[in-house]
Amino acid sequence: MAYFRGQKEPVPEVETSIWSCTNDDCFGWMREAFSLEDTPKCPLCNSEMEKGTKILPVIE
């Protein structure tokens, strides 16, 4: 059986709105589109979150 090790197509990325944790000791973040609340709490440490942006792979 032969295996093909070809180049994979690059995943398209786009600037995405996110919520990021305000706690300096926590690296929690989530896509804004996946938040169920208008102002969510961090799911890792329960701290306040603030809006921001991040370059992320496109999810369809």
CHARMM internal coordinates of N, CA and C (Angstrom, degrees):
IC EDIT
DIST 1 N 1 CA 1.4476
DIST 1 CA 1 C 1.5325
ANGL 1 N 1 CA 1 C 108.63
DIST 1 C 2 N 1.3009
ANGL 1 CA 1 C 2 N 118.03
DIHE 1 N 1 CA 1 C 2 N 130.10
DIST 2 N 2 CA 1.4673
ANGL 1 C 2 N 2 CA 122.37
DIHE 1 CA 1 C 2 N 2 CA -179.15
DIST 2 CA 2 C 1.5218
ANGL 2 N 2 CA 2 C 110.01
DIHE 1 C 2 N 2 CA 2 C -100.79
DIST 2 C 3 N 1.2989
ANGL 2 CA 2 C 3 N 114.70
DIHE 2 N 2 CA 2 C 3 N 143.07
DIST 3 N 3 CA 1.4668
ANGL 2 C 3 N 3 CA 120.78
DIHE 2 CA 2 C 3 N 3 CA 177.73
DIST 3 CA 3 C 1.5167
ANGL 3 N 3 CA 3 C 108.93
DIHE 2 C 3 N 3 CA 3 C -112.18
DIST 3 C 4 N 1.3121
ANGL 3 CA 3 C 4 N 117.26
DIHE 3 N 3 CA 3 C 4 N 138.70
DIST 4 N 4 CA 1.4558
ANGL 3 C 4 N 4 CA 122.15
DIHE 3 CA 3 C 4 N 4 CA -179.91
DIST 4 CA 4 C 1.5213
ANGL 4 N 4 CA 4 C 109.08
DIHE 3 C 4 N 4 CA 4 C -102.07
DIST 4 C 5 N 1.3202
ANGL 4 CA 4 C 5 N 116.66
DIHE 4 N 4 CA 4 C 5 N 123.37
DIST 5 N 5 CA 1.4627
ANGL 4 C 5 N 5 CA 121.48
DIHE 4 CA 4 C 5 N 5 CA 179.69
DIST 5 CA 5 C 1.5225
ANGL 5 N 5 CA 5 C 110.29
DIHE 4 C 5 N 5 CA 5 C -106.64
DIST 5 C 6 N 1.3059
ANGL 5 CA 5 C 6 N 116.27
DIHE 5 N 5 CA 5 C 6 N 58.15
DIST 6 N 6 CA 1.4574
ANGL 5 C 6 N 6 CA 120.71
DIHE 5 CA 5 C 6 N 6 CA -178.75
DIST 6 CA 6 C 1.5208
ANGL 6 N 6 CA 6 C 111.76
DIHE 5 C 6 N 6 CA 6 C -80.31
DIST 6 C 7 N 1.3082
ANGL 6 CA 6 C 7 N 115.03
DIHE 6 N 6 CA 6 C 7 N 167.32
DIST 7 N 7 CA 1.4578
ANGL 6 C 7 N 7 CA 120.97
DIHE 6 CA 6 C 7 N 7 CA 177.66
DIST 7 CA 7 C 1.5320
ANGL 7 N 7 CA 7 C 108.89
DIHE 6 C 7 N 7 CA 7 C -69.93
DIST 7 C 8 N 1.3204
ANGL 7 CA 7 C 8 N 115.62
DIHE 7 N 7 CA 7 C 8 N 135.13
DIST 8 N 8 CA 1.4541
ANGL 7 C 8 N 8 CA 120.03
DIHE 7 CA 7 C 8 N 8 CA 174.00
DIST 8 CA 8 C 1.5184
ANGL 8 N 8 CA 8 C 107.90
DIHE 7 C 8 N 8 CA 8 C -83.58
DIST 8 C 9 N 1.3370
ANGL 8 CA 8 C 9 N 115.50
DIHE 8 N 8 CA 8 C 9 N 150.43
DIST 9 N 9 CA 1.4616
ANGL 8 C 9 N 9 CA 119.39
DIHE 8 CA 8 C 9 N 9 CA 177.69
DIST 9 CA 9 C 1.5231
ANGL 9 N 9 CA 9 C 109.05
DIHE 8 C 9 N 9 CA 9 C -69.01
DIST 9 C 10 N 1.3377
ANGL 9 CA 9 C 10 N 117.50
DIHE 9 N 9 CA 9 C 10 N 140.41
DIST 10 N 10 CA 1.4640
ANGL 9 C 10 N 10 CA 119.10
DIHE 9 CA 9 C 10 N 10 CA 178.25
DIST 10 CA 10 C 1.5263
ANGL 10 N 10 CA 10 C 110.56
DIHE 9 C 10 N 10 CA 10 C -65.76
DIST 10 C 11 N 1.3117
ANGL 10 CA 10 C 11 N 116.25
DIHE 10 N 10 CA 10 C 11 N 142.14
DIST 11 N 11 CA 1.4580
ANGL 10 C 11 N 11 CA 121.80
DIHE 10 CA 10 C 11 N 11 CA 179.31
DIST 11 CA 11 C 1.5304
ANGL 11 N 11 CA 11 C 107.82
DIHE 10 C 11 N 11 CA 11 C -80.86
DIST 11 C 12 N 1.3360
ANGL 11 CA 11 C 12 N 117.84
DIHE 11 N 11 CA 11 C 12 N 125.48
DIST 12 N 12 CA 1.4644
ANGL 11 C 12 N 12 CA 119.12
DIHE 11 CA 11 C 12 N 12 CA 179.73
DIST 12 CA 12 C 1.5345
ANGL 12 N 12 CA 12 C 110.57
DIHE 11 C 12 N 12 CA 12 C -65.34
DIST 12 C 13 N 1.3373
ANGL 12 CA 12 C 13 N 115.58
DIHE 12 N 12 CA 12 C 13 N 139.68
DIST 13 N 13 CA 1.4587
ANGL 12 C 13 N 13 CA 121.06
DIHE 12 CA 12 C 13 N 13 CA 179.78
DIST 13 CA 13 C 1.5215
ANGL 13 N 13 CA 13 C 109.28
DIHE 12 C 13 N 13 CA 13 C -121.73
DIST 13 C 14 N 1.3317
ANGL 13 CA 13 C 14 N 115.70
DIHE 13 N 13 CA 13 C 14 N 152.55
DIST 14 N 14 CA 1.4557
ANGL 13 C 14 N 14 CA 121.26
DIHE 13 CA 13 C 14 N 14 CA -178.30
DIST 14 CA 14 C 1.5320
ANGL 14 N 14 CA 14 C 108.90
DIHE 13 C 14 N 14 CA 14 C -146.27
DIST 14 C 15 N 1.3305
ANGL 14 CA 14 C 15 N 116.45
DIHE 14 N 14 CA 14 C 15 N 151.91
DIST 15 N 15 CA 1.4623
ANGL 14 C 15 N 15 CA 120.50
DIHE 14 CA 14 C 15 N 15 CA 175.79
DIST 15 CA 15 C 1.5254
ANGL 15 N 15 CA 15 C 107.87
DIHE 14 C 15 N 15 CA 15 C -68.52
DIST 15 C 16 N 1.3255
ANGL 15 CA 15 C 16 N 116.76
DIHE 15 N 15 CA 15 C 16 N 124.94
DIST 16 N 16 CA 1.4529
ANGL 15 C 16 N 16 CA 123.22
DIHE 15 CA 15 C 16 N 16 CA -171.17
DIST 16 CA 16 C 1.5190
ANGL 16 N 16 CA 16 C 110.28
DIHE 15 C 16 N 16 CA 16 C -124.00
DIST 16 C 17 N 1.3365
ANGL 16 CA 16 C 17 N 117.19
DIHE 16 N 16 CA 16 C 17 N 138.47
DIST 17 N 17 CA 1.4628
ANGL 16 C 17 N 17 CA 121.65
DIHE 16 CA 16 C 17 N 17 CA 175.37
DIST 17 CA 17 C 1.5192
ANGL 17 N 17 CA 17 C 109.22
DIHE 16 C 17 N 17 CA 17 C -72.91
DIST 17 C 18 N 1.3303
ANGL 17 CA 17 C 18 N 115.83
DIHE 17 N 17 CA 17 C 18 N 132.56
DIST 18 N 18 CA 1.4624
ANGL 17 C 18 N 18 CA 120.80
DIHE 17 CA 17 C 18 N 18 CA -179.16
DIST 18 CA 18 C 1.5249
ANGL 18 N 18 CA 18 C 110.14
DIHE 17 C 18 N 18 CA 18 C -134.79
DIST 18 C 19 N 1.3189
ANGL 18 CA 18 C 19 N 115.44
DIHE 18 N 18 CA 18 C 19 N 167.27
DIST 19 N 19 CA 1.4590
ANGL 18 C 19 N 19 CA 124.37
DIHE 18 CA 18 C 19 N 19 CA 166.65
DIST 19 CA 19 C 1.5228
ANGL 19 N 19 CA 19 C 105.91
DIHE 18 C 19 N 19 CA 19 C -108.90
DIST 19 C 20 N 1.3283
ANGL 19 CA 19 C 20 N 117.76
DIHE 19 N 19 CA 19 C 20 N 131.68
DIST 20 N 20 CA 1.4561
ANGL 19 C 20 N 20 CA 120.26
DIHE 19 CA 19 C 20 N 20 CA 176.91
DIST 20 CA 20 C 1.5244
ANGL 20 N 20 CA 20 C 109.59
DIHE 19 C 20 N 20 CA 20 C -124.61
DIST 20 C 21 N 1.3163
ANGL 20 CA 20 C 21 N 115.77
DIHE 20 N 20 CA 20 C 21 N 146.83
DIST 21 N 21 CA 1.4566
ANGL 20 C 21 N 21 CA 122.61
DIHE 20 CA 20 C 21 N 21 CA -177.49
DIST 21 CA 21 C 1.5264
ANGL 21 N 21 CA 21 C 110.43
DIHE 20 C 21 N 21 CA 21 C -67.77
DIST 21 C 22 N 1.3302
ANGL 21 CA 21 C 22 N 116.78
DIHE 21 N 21 CA 21 C 22 N 140.51
DIST 22 N 22 CA 1.4618
ANGL 21 C 22 N 22 CA 121.67
DIHE 21 CA 21 C 22 N 22 CA 179.48
DIST 22 CA 22 C 1.5235
ANGL 22 N 22 CA 22 C 112.12
DIHE 21 C 22 N 22 CA 22 C -88.26
DIST 22 C 23 N 1.3263
ANGL 22 CA 22 C 23 N 117.79
DIHE 22 N 22 CA 22 C 23 N -9.81
DIST 23 N 23 CA 1.4609
ANGL 22 C 23 N 23 CA 122.27
DIHE 22 CA 22 C 23 N 23 CA 179.02
DIST 23 CA 23 C 1.5319
ANGL 23 N 23 CA 23 C 108.97
DIHE 22 C 23 N 23 CA 23 C -75.27
DIST 23 C 24 N 1.3320
ANGL 23 CA 23 C 24 N 117.04
DIHE 23 N 23 CA 23 C 24 N 122.04
DIST 24 N 24 CA 1.4715
ANGL 23 C 24 N 24 CA 121.44
DIHE 23 CA 23 C 24 N 24 CA -177.71
DIST 24 CA 24 C 1.5260
ANGL 24 N 24 CA 24 C 113.48
DIHE 23 C 24 N 24 CA 24 C -62.68
DIST 24 C 25 N 1.3238
ANGL 24 CA 24 C 25 N 118.00
DIHE 24 N 24 CA 24 C 25 N -22.89
DIST 25 N 25 CA 1.4646
ANGL 24 C 25 N 25 CA 121.87
DIHE 24 CA 24 C 25 N 25 CA -178.88
DIST 25 CA 25 C 1.5278
ANGL 25 N 25 CA 25 C 112.69
DIHE 24 C 25 N 25 CA 25 C -90.08
DIST 25 C 26 N 1.3281
ANGL 25 CA 25 C 26 N 117.39
DIHE 25 N 25 CA 25 C 26 N -1.82
DIST 26 N 26 CA 1.4666
ANGL 25 C 26 N 26 CA 121.70
DIHE 25 CA 25 C 26 N 26 CA -176.29
DIST 26 CA 26 C 1.5293
ANGL 26 N 26 CA 26 C 109.10
DIHE 25 C 26 N 26 CA 26 C -118.87
DIST 26 C 27 N 1.3168
ANGL 26 CA 26 C 27 N 116.56
DIHE 26 N 26 CA 26 C 27 N 141.56
DIST 27 N 27 CA 1.4632
ANGL 26 C 27 N 27 CA 121.73
DIHE 26 CA 26 C 27 N 27 CA 179.06
DIST 27 CA 27 C 1.5270
ANGL 27 N 27 CA 27 C 111.88
DIHE 26 C 27 N 27 CA 27 C -108.91
DIST 27 C 28 N 1.3404
ANGL 27 CA 27 C 28 N 117.57
DIHE 27 N 27 CA 27 C 28 N 21.23
DIST 28 N 28 CA 1.4583
ANGL 27 C 28 N 28 CA 121.67
DIHE 27 CA 27 C 28 N 28 CA -176.63
DIST 28 CA 28 C 1.5227
ANGL 28 N 28 CA 28 C 112.89
DIHE 27 C 28 N 28 CA 28 C -68.40
DIST 28 C 29 N 1.3200
ANGL 28 CA 28 C 29 N 115.87
DIHE 28 N 28 CA 28 C 29 N 141.12
DIST 29 N 29 CA 1.4575
ANGL 28 C 29 N 29 CA 122.64
DIHE 28 CA 28 C 29 N 29 CA 173.79
DIST 29 CA 29 C 1.5189
ANGL 29 N 29 CA 29 C 108.33
DIHE 28 C 29 N 29 CA 29 C -157.39
DIST 29 C 30 N 1.3361
ANGL 29 CA 29 C 30 N 116.51
DIHE 29 N 29 CA 29 C 30 N 161.71
DIST 30 N 30 CA 1.4672
ANGL 29 C 30 N 30 CA 121.85
DIHE 29 CA 29 C 30 N 30 CA 176.30
DIST 30 CA 30 C 1.5201
ANGL 30 N 30 CA 30 C 109.09
DIHE 29 C 30 N 30 CA 30 C -152.07
DIST 30 C 31 N 1.3129
ANGL 30 CA 30 C 31 N 115.48
DIHE 30 N 30 CA 30 C 31 N 153.37
DIST 31 N 31 CA 1.4627
ANGL 30 C 31 N 31 CA 120.12
DIHE 30 CA 30 C 31 N 31 CA 175.22
DIST 31 CA 31 C 1.5272
ANGL 31 N 31 CA 31 C 108.15
DIHE 30 C 31 N 31 CA 31 C -65.68
DIST 31 C 32 N 1.3352
ANGL 31 CA 31 C 32 N 116.51
DIHE 31 N 31 CA 31 C 32 N 138.58
DIST 32 N 32 CA 1.4611
ANGL 31 C 32 N 32 CA 120.50
DIHE 31 CA 31 C 32 N 32 CA 179.72
DIST 32 CA 32 C 1.5269
ANGL 32 N 32 CA 32 C 110.69
DIHE 31 C 32 N 32 CA 32 C -60.11
DIST 32 C 33 N 1.3250
ANGL 32 CA 32 C 33 N 117.53
DIHE 32 N 32 CA 32 C 33 N -35.89
DIST 33 N 33 CA 1.4645
ANGL 32 C 33 N 33 CA 121.61
DIHE 32 CA 32 C 33 N 33 CA -179.03
DIST 33 CA 33 C 1.5313
ANGL 33 N 33 CA 33 C 112.17
DIHE 32 C 33 N 33 CA 33 C -65.49
DIST 33 C 34 N 1.3408
ANGL 33 CA 33 C 34 N 118.06
DIHE 33 N 33 CA 33 C 34 N -21.17
DIST 34 N 34 CA 1.4597
ANGL 33 C 34 N 34 CA 121.05
DIHE 33 CA 33 C 34 N 34 CA -178.69
DIST 34 CA 34 C 1.5259
ANGL 34 N 34 CA 34 C 112.91
DIHE 33 C 34 N 34 CA 34 C -95.53
DIST 34 C 35 N 1.3296
ANGL 34 CA 34 C 35 N 117.35
DIHE 34 N 34 CA 34 C 35 N 0.10
DIST 35 N 35 CA 1.4600
ANGL 34 C 35 N 35 CA 121.14
DIHE 34 CA 34 C 35 N 35 CA 179.89
DIST 35 CA 35 C 1.5225
ANGL 35 N 35 CA 35 C 109.92
DIHE 34 C 35 N 35 CA 35 C -82.03
DIST 35 C 36 N 1.3128
ANGL 35 CA 35 C 36 N 116.76
DIHE 35 N 35 CA 35 C 36 N 137.56
DIST 36 N 36 CA 1.4631
ANGL 35 C 36 N 36 CA 121.22
DIHE 35 CA 35 C 36 N 36 CA 179.06
DIST 36 CA 36 C 1.5300
ANGL 36 N 36 CA 36 C 111.81
DIHE 35 C 36 N 36 CA 36 C -95.03
DIST 36 C 37 N 1.3298
ANGL 36 CA 36 C 37 N 117.77
DIHE 36 N 36 CA 36 C 37 N -4.88
DIST 37 N 37 CA 1.4588
ANGL 36 C 37 N 37 CA 121.98
DIHE 36 CA 36 C 37 N 37 CA -177.96
DIST 37 CA 37 C 1.5217
ANGL 37 N 37 CA 37 C 110.22
DIHE 36 C 37 N 37 CA 37 C -122.33
DIST 37 C 38 N 1.3469
ANGL 37 CA 37 C 38 N 116.25
DIHE 37 N 37 CA 37 C 38 N 158.26
DIST 38 N 38 CA 1.4649
ANGL 37 C 38 N 38 CA 120.28
DIHE 37 CA 37 C 38 N 38 CA 178.12
DIST 38 CA 38 C 1.5186
ANGL 38 N 38 CA 38 C 111.58
DIHE 37 C 38 N 38 CA 38 C -69.86
DIST 38 C 39 N 1.3292
ANGL 38 CA 38 C 39 N 117.59
DIHE 38 N 38 CA 38 C 39 N -37.63
DIST 39 N 39 CA 1.4695
ANGL 38 C 39 N 39 CA 122.75
DIHE 38 CA 38 C 39 N 39 CA 176.60
DIST 39 CA 39 C 1.5271
ANGL 39 N 39 CA 39 C 107.36
DIHE 38 C 39 N 39 CA 39 C -134.42
DIST 39 C 40 N 1.3221
ANGL 39 CA 39 C 40 N 117.47
DIHE 39 N 39 CA 39 C 40 N 87.96
DIST 40 N 40 CA 1.4679
ANGL 39 C 40 N 40 CA 120.85
DIHE 39 CA 39 C 40 N 40 CA -174.76
DIST 40 CA 40 C 1.5247
ANGL 40 N 40 CA 40 C 113.07
DIHE 39 C 40 N 40 CA 40 C -74.03
DIST 40 C 41 N 1.3211
ANGL 40 CA 40 C 41 N 114.88
DIHE 40 N 40 CA 40 C 41 N 158.87
DIST 41 N 41 CA 1.4646
ANGL 40 C 41 N 41 CA 123.07
DIHE 40 CA 40 C 41 N 41 CA 170.16
DIST 41 CA 41 C 1.5188
ANGL 41 N 41 CA 41 C 107.12
DIHE 40 C 41 N 41 CA 41 C -95.61
DIST 41 C 42 N 1.3281
ANGL 41 CA 41 C 42 N 116.70
DIHE 41 N 41 CA 41 C 42 N 152.94
DIST 42 N 42 CA 1.4525
ANGL 41 C 42 N 42 CA 120.98
DIHE 41 CA 41 C 42 N 42 CA 179.10
DIST 42 CA 42 C 1.5320
ANGL 42 N 42 CA 42 C 109.85
DIHE 41 C 42 N 42 CA 42 C -62.36
DIST 42 C 43 N 1.3352
ANGL 42 CA 42 C 43 N 118.06
DIHE 42 N 42 CA 42 C 43 N 128.27
DIST 43 N 43 CA 1.4613
ANGL 42 C 43 N 43 CA 120.17
DIHE 42 CA 42 C 43 N 43 CA 179.78
DIST 43 CA 43 C 1.5313
ANGL 43 N 43 CA 43 C 112.78
DIHE 42 C 43 N 43 CA 43 C -71.27
DIST 43 C 44 N 1.3390
ANGL 43 CA 43 C 44 N 117.47
DIHE 43 N 43 CA 43 C 44 N -13.96
DIST 44 N 44 CA 1.4629
ANGL 43 C 44 N 44 CA 120.54
DIHE 43 CA 43 C 44 N 44 CA -178.79
DIST 44 CA 44 C 1.5310
ANGL 44 N 44 CA 44 C 112.45
DIHE 43 C 44 N 44 CA 44 C -92.24
DIST 44 C 45 N 1.3546
ANGL 44 CA 44 C 45 N 116.49
DIHE 44 N 44 CA 44 C 45 N -42.06
DIST 45 N 45 CA 1.4689
ANGL 44 C 45 N 45 CA 118.36
DIHE 44 CA 44 C 45 N 45 CA -174.56
DIST 45 CA 45 C 1.5270
ANGL 45 N 45 CA 45 C 113.31
DIHE 44 C 45 N 45 CA 45 C -128.14
DIST 45 C 46 N 1.3275
ANGL 45 CA 45 C 46 N 117.84
DIHE 45 N 45 CA 45 C 46 N -0.94
DIST 46 N 46 CA 1.4565
ANGL 45 C 46 N 46 CA 124.09
DIHE 45 CA 45 C 46 N 46 CA 176.98
DIST 46 CA 46 C 1.5356
ANGL 46 N 46 CA 46 C 113.37
DIHE 45 C 46 N 46 CA 46 C 69.04
DIST 46 C 47 N 1.3405
ANGL 46 CA 46 C 47 N 118.73
DIHE 46 N 46 CA 46 C 47 N 19.22
DIST 47 N 47 CA 1.4580
ANGL 46 C 47 N 47 CA 122.56
DIHE 46 CA 46 C 47 N 47 CA 176.88
DIST 47 CA 47 C 1.5324
ANGL 47 N 47 CA 47 C 110.02
DIHE 46 C 47 N 47 CA 47 C -83.17
DIST 47 C 48 N 1.3272
ANGL 47 CA 47 C 48 N 115.37
DIHE 47 N 47 CA 47 C 48 N 169.39
DIST 48 N 48 CA 1.4656
ANGL 47 C 48 N 48 CA 120.84
DIHE 47 CA 47 C 48 N 48 CA 175.17
DIST 48 CA 48 C 1.5275
ANGL 48 N 48 CA 48 C 109.10
DIHE 47 C 48 N 48 CA 48 C -64.89
DIST 48 C 49 N 1.3415
ANGL 48 CA 48 C 49 N 115.10
DIHE 48 N 48 CA 48 C 49 N 154.54
DIST 49 N 49 CA 1.4636
ANGL 48 C 49 N 49 CA 120.34
DIHE 48 CA 48 C 49 N 49 CA 176.98
DIST 49 CA 49 C 1.5152
ANGL 49 N 49 CA 49 C 108.56
DIHE 48 C 49 N 49 CA 49 C -123.01
DIST 49 C 50 N 1.3545
ANGL 49 CA 49 C 50 N 116.10
DIHE 49 N 49 CA 49 C 50 N 153.66
DIST 50 N 50 CA 1.4535
ANGL 49 C 50 N 50 CA 121.05
DIHE 49 CA 49 C 50 N 50 CA 178.13
DIST 50 CA 50 C 1.5178
ANGL 50 N 50 CA 50 C 109.86
DIHE 49 C 50 N 50 CA 50 C -126.54
DIST 50 C 51 N 1.3376
ANGL 50 CA 50 C 51 N 115.47
DIHE 50 N 50 CA 50 C 51 N 151.51
DIST 51 N 51 CA 1.4608
ANGL 50 C 51 N 51 CA 120.27
DIHE 50 CA 50 C 51 N 51 CA -179.72
DIST 51 CA 51 C 1.5165
ANGL 51 N 51 CA 51 C 110.62
DIHE 50 C 51 N 51 CA 51 C -73.66
DIST 51 C 52 N 1.3191
ANGL 51 CA 51 C 52 N 114.54
DIHE 51 N 51 CA 51 C 52 N 148.63
DIST 52 N 52 CA 1.4509
ANGL 51 C 52 N 52 CA 121.69
DIHE 51 CA 51 C 52 N 52 CA 177.22
DIST 52 CA 52 C 1.5148
ANGL 52 N 52 CA 52 C 108.87
DIHE 51 C 52 N 52 CA 52 C -163.10
DIST 52 C 53 N 1.3160
ANGL 52 CA 52 C 53 N 116.59
DIHE 52 N 52 CA 52 C 53 N -167.79
DIST 53 N 53 CA 1.4585
ANGL 52 C 53 N 53 CA 121.53
DIHE 52 CA 52 C 53 N 53 CA 176.70
DIST 53 CA 53 C 1.5170
ANGL 53 N 53 CA 53 C 109.78
DIHE 52 C 53 N 53 CA 53 C -135.90
DIST 53 C 54 N 1.3197
ANGL 53 CA 53 C 54 N 115.02
DIHE 53 N 53 CA 53 C 54 N 156.08
DIST 54 N 54 CA 1.4624
ANGL 53 C 54 N 54 CA 122.34
DIHE 53 CA 53 C 54 N 54 CA 179.19
DIST 54 CA 54 C 1.5194
ANGL 54 N 54 CA 54 C 107.45
DIHE 53 C 54 N 54 CA 54 C -150.55
DIST 54 C 55 N 1.3274
ANGL 54 CA 54 C 55 N 117.27
DIHE 54 N 54 CA 54 C 55 N 146.09
DIST 55 N 55 CA 1.4633
ANGL 54 C 55 N 55 CA 121.23
DIHE 54 CA 54 C 55 N 55 CA 174.66
DIST 55 CA 55 C 1.5370
ANGL 55 N 55 CA 55 C 107.08
DIHE 54 C 55 N 55 CA 55 C -83.80
DIST 55 C 56 N 1.3392
ANGL 55 CA 55 C 56 N 115.66
DIHE 55 N 55 CA 55 C 56 N 115.26
DIST 56 N 56 CA 1.4664
ANGL 55 C 56 N 56 CA 122.00
DIHE 55 CA 55 C 56 N 56 CA -174.60
DIST 56 CA 56 C 1.5269
ANGL 56 N 56 CA 56 C 110.63
DIHE 55 C 56 N 56 CA 56 C -132.25
DIST 56 C 57 N 1.3360
ANGL 56 CA 56 C 57 N 116.76
DIHE 56 N 56 CA 56 C 57 N 157.49
DIST 57 N 57 CA 1.4612
ANGL 56 C 57 N 57 CA 119.64
DIHE 56 CA 56 C 57 N 57 CA 174.60
DIST 57 CA 57 C 1.5292
ANGL 57 N 57 CA 57 C 110.60
DIHE 56 C 57 N 57 CA 57 C -61.83
DIST 57 C 58 N 1.3183
ANGL 57 CA 57 C 58 N 115.93
DIHE 57 N 57 CA 57 C 58 N 146.07
DIST 58 N 58 CA 1.4532
ANGL 57 C 58 N 58 CA 121.77
DIHE 57 CA 57 C 58 N 58 CA 178.98
DIST 58 CA 58 C 1.5295
ANGL 58 N 58 CA 58 C 109.02
DIHE 57 C 58 N 58 CA 58 C -71.03
DIST 58 C 59 N 1.3290
ANGL 58 CA 58 C 59 N 115.52
DIHE 58 N 58 CA 58 C 59 N 134.47
DIST 59 N 59 CA 1.4706
ANGL 58 C 59 N 59 CA 121.61
DIHE 58 CA 58 C 59 N 59 CA 174.87
DIST 59 CA 59 C 1.5246
ANGL 59 N 59 CA 59 C 106.90
DIHE 58 C 59 N 59 CA 59 C -115.15
DIST 59 C 60 N 1.3081
ANGL 59 CA 59 C 60 N 115.92
DIHE 59 N 59 CA 59 C 60 N 125.65
DIST 60 N 60 CA 1.4792
ANGL 59 C 60 N 60 CA 119.87
DIHE 59 CA 59 C 60 N 60 CA -178.60
DIST 60 CA 60 C 1.4969
ANGL 60 N 60 CA 60 C 111.08
DIHE 59 C 60 N 60 CA 60 C -97.37
END
COOR INIT
IC SEED 1 N 1 CA 1 C
IC BUILD
